[in-house]
């Protein structure tokens, strides 16, 4: 799967329509660089999706999606520098949209953290059950339960009545229009990523389906070619991540082996699967905490500037 260098052609043509006589070459070059940086990362994720449906949903895909999230924020910060529109100049529509977007993104990252905590607790319980396999088989069997779902997503997170055409009024300044449209792209990608991650971790497809509907309202091209194989994988194979399914399969195998009086190999297999899951959980927790801190810092800078301006 290869995505074109500029997956947001519709956006750029609309931008040119609004600013045909006023857009400077510097601003035009800056927004194209912004689009190119994002599309490179979209291509990276797209190449990964050339796999059997059963192997697409995994922590590896989550890592790539979070890198996409990080890259777009870096690209946005670079765009602001290149068009000389720093945080302190954010006002009106662009400032409001940035604050709304970052607030929702922080809420979604908190939901992801809740899912990670649930997975961590489930892994600990299974690890404890493994220690009882030899000494107390009946107690071990009582505790050897597959990892279940967690309710870490609220539909209220997306009920803000946002429309796809945010701050595109002709009277907006050239730079503010560029910033607003860049924010629109970030919203679509950010919400799609968070919806997928929450569903994968929680085992609840609703998060992805709801955030998918929300992101599609923005009408920005380019993400559909990533959305299709992920949506297909969820519909055909379920929403559970590959590593979690492997743990659950190992749990069922161990219980069956214990009933047959042969548990050594199955217990060792489950131990290995839990170690893999622990490593993935720890890595993801650090990534989420890092992105949360970065977004919170970006938001705080703008709020500080607005407070100083109003004093």
Secondary structure, DSSP 8 states (H G I E B T S, - for coil): ----S-TTHHHHHHHHHHTTTT--HHHHHHHHHHHHHHHHHHHHHHHHT-S-HHHHSSHHHHHHHHHHHHHHHHHHHHHHHHTT--GGG--HHHHHHHHHHHHHHHHHHHHHHHHHHHHHHHHHHHHHHHHTTTT-HHHHHHH-----------GGGG-S---SS-S--TTS-HHHHHHHHHHHHHHHHHHHHHHHHHHHHHS-THHHHHHHHHHHTT--TTSHHHHHHHHHHHHHH-S--HHHHHHHHHHHHHHHHHHTT--HHHHHHHHHHHHHHHHHHHHHHHHHHHHHHHHHHHHHHHHHHHHHHH-
